[in-house]
């Protein structure tokens, strides 16, 4: 079983999405074609306070950008990472230091070391999952339509 499965627990994902209000998006880009921008935009539209963390940007989604998590100064519920996996252990240590409640690693951002650092400090960890997709699955329109609830299925009926 892949190690990422440990960090893809539906109950943990739902708890993080339901109890969080502020999301620091590390690597949030002002480029509207980037996945980080779309996820940040979606989260902002659904009531989350977005805190951009990217030393290459000054402002994203109408919010001032911070150079690092340590520079934020406000409470952060979720640290959502759009960075190379090699950067995750240091980001996990920063997330712990600022008192974040969860570390969320987007698709392809897989770091067992970073996940262990955060989990050992008591943070909820989600790895190799997209915050936008999971929100839509459990709290958004995908849920309203019955997707992932076993009400709607792609399986064909067997007629006898």
N, C-alpha and C positions, 0 to 999 in steps of 0.2 A: 504494500500500500504506500503510495507517495506521501511524503511528509507534509505536503501542503494540505492534505485532507484534514489533518488535525486543526488547521486554522481556517476551515471553511464550514464550521458548524452553523446550521441555520438559526439556532437559538441565540448564539452569540451575535450573529449578523443582525438579527432583528432587535436584540437588546441595544446594540450600539446605535442603530438607526433611530430607535424610538426614544432613547434617553439623551441623545446628543443634541446640542444646539449650535456649537461652534466647531468649524472644521478648518484647520490650517492645511492648506494644499501646498505641499512642498514641490516646487517645479511648475507651479501654475503659470501658464503662458498667456500673453496678451493676444497671441495669434489665434484667431477664432477657428482655424482649421485644426488646431491641436486638440487631442483628446482631453488634456488637462483643463483646457478652457471650457470645453463642452460640459465636462463633469462639474466643474465649479459653477458654471452658469445654471445648470440644472439644479444643483443643491441650493443655490441662492434663491432660485425661483420657488423652491419648496420649503422655504423658511429657515434654512441654516445660515448662520453668520459665517461668511467666507473670509478667511485670513490668508492672503497670498504670501507665500514665502519663496522668493526668487531674487537673488542679487542682481540679475540682469534686467529686471523690470522696476519701474517706479510706481506704477498703478495698474491694477487689473480688476475688471468688473466693478469699477468705481471705488475700489478700496486701495489704500496705500500698501505697497509691497515691503516686506521685511527681508533683510539679508539672511537671517537664520531664525530658527525657532526661539533661541535665547533672546532675540531682540523683540519678540512679540509683546511681552509684558502683560497681556490679558489672559484670562483663563481659556484653555484650549481643551475641548472634549476629545476630538479626533485629529490625529496627524495622518493625513492622506498623502501617500508618497508616489510621485511620478518621477522617480530618479533611477539611475543605474543601481542594480542590486548591491554593488560594492560600496555604495554610500549609506546603505541601510543601517549597519551596526552603529555608526556615529549618530545617525538620525534617531535611532531607537534610544541611545543614551540621552540625547537632548530631550526627547519626548518624556522620558522618565524624569529628567531634571526639572522640566517645567510643570510637571504634575498632570500631564495629559492622561486621559482615561482609556484611550484606545489608539492602537497603531494599525492603520489600514494600508496594505500594500496592493497596489493596482495590478491588473493583468501583467504577467511577465516579470514583475518585481518580486523575486523569490530569494529570500535570505533567511536560512535557518538560524544563523547566528543572531541577526537582528531580531527575529521573532522570539528567540530564547531570551535575549536581553530584556525585551519588553514584557514577556509573559512572566519571567522570574520576578519582575518588579511589580506584578499585579495588574498590568494593563491587559485589556482584551486585545487579541490580535486576530486580524483577518488578512489572509495572504492569497494573492493570485485571484482576486475578485474585484469587480468594478463597483464602486459605491453607487453610481447612477443606476446600473442594471439591477443591483440588489434592492435598491430603494423602490424601483419600479416593480420589481417582482413581489415584494412583500407589502409595500405601502402605497404604490401608485396604481396606474391604470392596468398594468398587467394583472395585478391582484384582483382589481374590480372585474376584469373580464374572465376570471376563473383560471388563469394560467398559474401553474405550480400549486394548484389546490386540488388536483385530481378531479375537478368538475369538468374541465375541458381537457381533452386528450387527443393526441395525434394517432392513436391506435385505431385501426379499423375494427368494426364489429364483425364478429364471425357469425354469419347467418347459417342457420341449420335448417 
